[in-house]
Each structure stands twice: as C-alpha cells, then as structure tokens.
Amino acid sequence: MQADELQKLAEVEDSMWYFKALNRRILLPLAELINTEACILDAGCGTGGLIKALQSYEQKWNVNGLDYSPVACAFAQSKSCAPIKQGSIEEIPFHDKQFDAVVCADIISQIEDGSIALGEFARILKPGGILVFNVAAYQWAWSYHDDINDTRHRFRRSELVALLIKAGFKVTLSSYANMFIFPLILAQRKIFTPANPTSDVKPFHPLVDSFCGSMASLEYMALCKHITLPVGNSVFIAARRLG
C-alpha cells in the first residue's frame, strides 16, 4: 500500500464504520481465549488499528504485529506499543507453533499465492490454534479500489475453504460479509466511478457512516447466531489448525 494510503488509513481506522465492523467481526471467534495469556499475531497489521482492538478486548493477550511496509510498522508501533516486526506473510519471521491465534485483515488478497501465506499461518500456529481472516470477495468485483490498494486477487468463499483444508485447517466459520451494502459498493465502484478515483478508505458523511455501521451490526448479530451470509463484498473465515 502506498504511503499516502497508509496515512489515510491511520487517520480513519479508529472511527470509520468499516474498520469498527471488521475488528468486531474478527474478535468474535477469539472469545474462547478471553482470560488466557494467549499469544496472538496480527499478520499484515497495517497502521495498528486491529492491534489496539485486540489489546482493548483482553489485556492478558500478548499481541504482536507484522507488516511488509516499514511505514505501516512505524504507525502501528506508535499507535499500539505492541512488538512489531517488518516482514512478509509469505515468509513470517516467527518460530514454529509460537501463536495461539493469528488474525489477518484484508492482506491475503495482496499477494499472488494465498496458499503460501496459509501454509505459514499453519506453521506458526500451535495445534488447535485459531486463524481468523477477512479478504476481498469475487474477482468480477475488481475496481479502482483494488488497483489503488495493490490487490492481486479477490476470492470466492469456496476457494478459500479448499485452500484452508489443503493447508491443514478445519474451517469453523465461513461467511461473506458486507452483504447489505454490497449493491451500493458495486454501484459506486462499477457504475458511478469517480473521475479521479482514490481508495474508499476515507471519511464518509456521518449519515452514510451511521447507515453502513447499522447494516454491519445486523450482520454481526447474524454471525453471533451462527447465521452465515451467502454473498457480500468480503469473505470472512475462521479455522483451527489440525494436529
């Protein structure tokens, strides 16, 4: 991700509806680790917003961050005070079986071969460890937003489930996300494309932000009741390392 996009991310990720919803969704499969001294890695931590959410959720957790961009690492370090390493999710600089959980938000889409990252996640997770991640959905939904954010591939849910099983995981939750506003996203990105497009990581009008946040809350309630969504702008998956 370009430096100016990282600056925008750092400025809005604590307040924008998308990141609030994403962080809450990612925390859901980690509830069983509450009141434990779990070691957790945010793989592709960006500017540190998810790390802050993890630290606030359970203070006993030992949260680490990893990002390929030195600029992102600097932002994350200053925002969270967590240990941050610079490196790639395709060659993770941590020991085998080191973590109880790995979270990865919208990063696997930015590498050519997602199976390499999943193999690395399996390597650094303890047996029974939890993997939670979110990725961009549907290759046909490609837009200017993907070009700006260095997206390499958008996934189908079935595609990711197959890759996880091959990498040695048992899938415990698989759903699409951002279903209710998916038509609006497609309209903006495919039909009403801005003349000089930038990424959609930016402040929205308060009413728009509130509406999108409300739709995301309905989806969160559905996930809490084990109701998965059949379509959406993102794929959300939780899995457990076998062995």
C-alpha positions in Angstrom: 0.0 0.0 0.0 1.3 3.5 -0.9 2.5 5.8 1.8 -0.4 8.3 1.3 -2.9 5.5 1.6 -1.3 4.3 4.9 -1.6 7.9 6.2 -5.3 7.9 5.3 -5.7 4.5 7.0 -4.0 5.7 10.2 -6.3 8.7 10.3 -9.7 6.9 9.8 -9.4 3.3 11.0 -10.4 4.2 14.6 -13.6 5.9 13.5 -14.7 4.6 10.1 -17.6 2.1 10.2 -15.8 -0.4 8.0 -12.9 -0.9 10.4 -15.1 -0.9 13.5 -17.2 -3.7 12.0 -14.2 -5.6 10.7 -12.5 -5.5 14.1 -15.6 -6.6 16.0 -16.1 -9.5 13.5 -12.6 -10.7 13.8 -12.8 -10.7 17.6 -15.8 -13.0 17.6 -14.0 -16.3 17.0 -11.4 -15.3 19.6 -13.9 -15.2 22.5 -12.8 -18.6 23.8 -9.3 -17.1 24.5 -10.7 -14.5 27.0 -9.0 -14.6 30.4 -6.0 -16.5 28.9 -2.5 -15.3 28.2 -2.8 -16.1 24.6 -0.1 -15.1 22.1 -1.7 -13.6 19.1 -0.2 -12.3 15.8 -1.8 -9.6 13.6 -0.3 -10.7 10.3 -0.4 -7.6 8.0 -1.2 -5.3 10.8 -1.2 -2.1 8.7 -1.2 1.0 10.9 -2.2 -0.8 14.1 -6.0 -0.3 14.5 -6.8 -4.0 14.9 -3.9 -4.5 17.3 -5.5 -1.7 19.5 -8.8 -3.5 19.3 -7.2 -6.8 20.4 -5.4 -5.2 23.3 -8.5 -3.5 24.5 -10.6 -6.7 24.2 -8.3 -8.7 26.5 -5.4 -7.2 28.4 -3.9 -10.6 29.1 -3.2 -11.2 25.5 0.4 -10.9 24.2 -0.3 -9.2 20.8 2.4 -9.0 18.1 2.2 -7.3 14.7 3.8 -8.0 11.3 3.7 -5.9 8.2 5.7 -5.7 5.0 5.8 -1.9 5.0 8.2 -0.1 7.3 5.9 2.9 7.2 3.0 0.8 8.4 5.2 -0.8 11.1 6.1 2.7 12.4 2.4 3.7 12.5 1.5 0.5 14.3 4.3 0.8 16.8 3.3 4.3 17.8 -0.4 3.6 18.0 -0.3 0.3 20.0 3.1 0.0 21.7 3.0 -3.7 20.7 6.1 -5.5 19.4 6.0 -5.1 15.6 8.2 -6.9 13.0 8.8 -5.9 9.4 8.3 -8.9 7.1 6.1 -10.8 4.7 3.2 -13.1 5.4 4.8 -15.4 2.8 7.9 -15.8 5.0 6.8 -15.0 8.5 9.8 -14.2 10.9 8.5 -16.2 13.9 9.1 -19.7 15.3 7.0 -22.8 14.6 4.0 -23.3 16.8 4.5 -19.9 18.5 1.0 -18.5 18.5 -2.4 -19.4 19.9 -4.2 -17.3 17.2 -3.4 -15.5 14.0 -5.6 -12.7 12.6 -5.2 -11.3 9.1 -7.4 -8.5 7.8 -7.6 -7.8 4.1 -4.0 -8.8 3.4 -4.1 -12.2 1.7 -5.7 -10.5 -1.3 -2.4 -8.5 -1.8 -0.2 -11.5 -2.6 0.0 -13.6 -5.7 -0.4 -17.0 -4.0 -2.6 -17.1 -0.9 -1.7 -20.8 -0.2 1.8 -19.7 0.8 0.5 -17.4 3.5 -1.9 -20.1 4.8 1.0 -22.5 5.0 3.0 -20.0 7.0 0.0 -19.5 9.3 -0.3 -23.2 9.9 3.5 -23.4 10.7 3.5 -20.7 13.4 0.2 -21.7 15.0 0.1 -24.2 17.8 -2.0 -27.3 17.2 -5.6 -26.3 17.7 -4.7 -22.6 17.2 -7.2 -20.2 15.7 -6.9 -18.5 12.3 -9.3 -15.6 11.5 -9.1 -13.6 8.3 -11.0 -11.3 6.0 -10.4 -10.9 2.3 -11.9 -9.1 -0.7 -14.6 -11.2 -2.5 -15.2 -12.0 -6.1 -12.7 -11.4 -8.9 -15.5 -9.9 -11.0 -16.0 -7.2 -8.4 -12.5 -5.8 -9.2 -12.4 -1.9 -9.3 -10.2 1.1 -8.9 -10.2 0.5 -5.2 -8.2 -2.8 -5.8 -5.8 -1.0 -8.2 -5.0 1.6 -5.6 -4.6 -0.9 -2.7 -2.4 -3.3 -4.6 -4.9 -6.1 -4.7 -3.7 -9.2 -6.5 -6.8 -11.5 -6.2 -10.3 -11.4 -4.9 -11.6 -14.7 -3.6 -14.7 -16.9 -3.6 -15.6 -18.4 -0.2 -15.4 -22.0 -1.6 -11.9 -21.3 -3.0 -10.6 -20.2 0.4 -12.2 -23.2 2.2 -10.4 -25.6 -0.2 -7.1 -23.8 0.3 -7.5 -24.0 4.1 -8.3 -27.7 4.1 -5.2 -28.3 1.9 -3.1 -26.3 4.3 -4.1 -28.4 7.3 -7.0 -26.4 8.8 -10.5 -27.3 9.9 -12.9 -24.5 8.9 -15.2 -23.5 11.8 -16.9 -20.4 10.3 -17.1 -19.3 6.7 -19.3 -16.4 5.5 -19.5 -13.5 3.2 -19.6 -10.0 4.8 -20.9 -6.5 4.0 -23.9 -8.1 2.2 -26.5 -5.4 2.8 -24.4 -2.6 1.3 -22.8 -4.7 -1.4 -25.1 -3.3 -4.1 -24.1 0.2 -3.1 -20.4 -0.6 -3.2 -20.8 -2.1 -6.7 -22.8 0.9 -7.8 -20.1 3.3 -6.6 -17.2 1.3 -8.0 -18.7 -0.1 -11.2 -21.3 2.5 -12.4 -20.7 5.9 -10.7 -16.9 5.7 -10.8 -15.2 9.0 -9.7 -13.3 10.9 -12.4 -10.2 10.9 -10.2 -10.7 7.8 -8.0 -8.9 7.2 -4.7 -9.5 4.3 -2.4 -12.7 4.1 -0.3 -10.6 4.4 2.8 -11.7 7.9 3.7 -14.2 9.7 6.0 -17.8 9.4 4.9 -20.7 11.7 5.6 -21.9 10.9 9.2 -25.3 9.7 8.0 -23.7 7.4 5.4 -21.3 6.1 8.0 -24.1 5.5 10.5 -26.2 3.7 7.9 -23.3 1.4 6.9 -22.5 0.8 10.5 -26.1 -0.2 11.3 -26.1 -2.7 8.4 -22.8 -4.2 9.6 -24.3 -4.5 13.1 -27.2 -6.6 11.7 -24.7 -8.9 10.0 -22.7 -9.2 13.3 -25.9 -10.2 15.1 -26.5 -12.9 12.4 -22.9 -14.3 12.9 -23.5 -14.4 16.6 -26.5 -16.6 15.9 -24.4 -18.8 13.6 -26.2 -17.5 10.5 -23.8 -17.1 7.6 -24.3 -14.8 4.7 -24.5 -16.1 1.1 -23.0 -13.1 -0.7 -21.0 -9.9 0.1 -18.1 -7.7 -0.6 -15.8 -9.6 1.7 -15.1 -13.2 2.7 -14.8 -13.8 6.5 -13.4 -17.1 7.7 -12.3 -18.7 11.0 -10.4 -22.0 11.1 -8.5 -24.2 13.5 -5.1 -25.7 12.9 -5.2 -29.5 12.9 -2.6 -31.8 14.5 
